Amino acid sequence: MRTRALTVLLILLSLSGLVHGKDLTGEEIMERVDRNQFIGSARFELEMVIVDRGREIRKRMISYMENDGTETYALTEFTNPRDRGTKYLLLDDELWMFFPDAEDLVRISGHMLEQNMMGSDFSYQDALESEKLTSLYTFEKTGKDTFNGRSVFVIEAHASPDARPAYYRRIFLVDSKRFVILKDEMYARGGRLLKEMVTLRVEEVQEDRWMPMEMVMEDKLKADSQTRMKIIEIDLDYKIPEGTFSLRSLQR
């Protein structure tokens, strides 16, 4: 009877991942991260706090996103008084910006994509990269560690030969229970650390689906600068009105 009870316990632990979790490959771990973080359709309300040499700038925005797994569309409109009406429109691999004061529509491309967005530590390339991580990188699990009191997998990622992500190499610290990235180090091809992002708050947005809700990004090439991004509200069941993702809607 004791042997049978032990066998049942081992089966239950195996199904929950507590026994075989340590045997997950880097690819399997990041597939679980993608399942958590990949968004098909949603509406967000966000706050961005830019800290530059001790000076704090707050920006608010509403964002809509739609992704069918191959193409991504997103519209972001700033609502804080200073930037009210400024909009970004992502049409898969095209990024457009609308300035209401000048009624000017600008396509952001080429070297402009490497520039910081709205004075933050996030580049335009960061905004464009909305594909699943497993379609951009190959992964190797290099160990386990502890970060901010959580057990994490250490995952090293390199750009896939047929992909052109914003960063050639990344090191992820992935929560081993919730499969959320708690720290992301972004490197250039030559090995220089370019940026570092740390997740400050994680929430269960649906049953057994965890997402980062507050994070801080540091551009390592800028001195005394960091940007905190906070999701105030998220609706993963939001029905986006037809025509939202168009150049016409950008200029309304």
Secondary structure, DSSP 8 states (H G I E B T S, - for coil): -HHHHHHHHHHHHHHHTTTTGGG--HHHHHHHHHHHH--SEEEEEEEEEEEETTEEEEEEEEEEEEE-SS-EEEEEEE-SGGGTT-EEEEETTEEEEEETTTTEEEEE-GGGGGSBGGGSS-BHHHHH--S-GGGTEEEEEEEEEEETTEEEEEEEEEE-TT---S-SEEEEEEETTT--EEEEEEE-TTS-EEEEEEEEEEEEEETTEEEEEEEEEEETTSSSEEEEEEEEEEETT----TT-SSHHHHT-
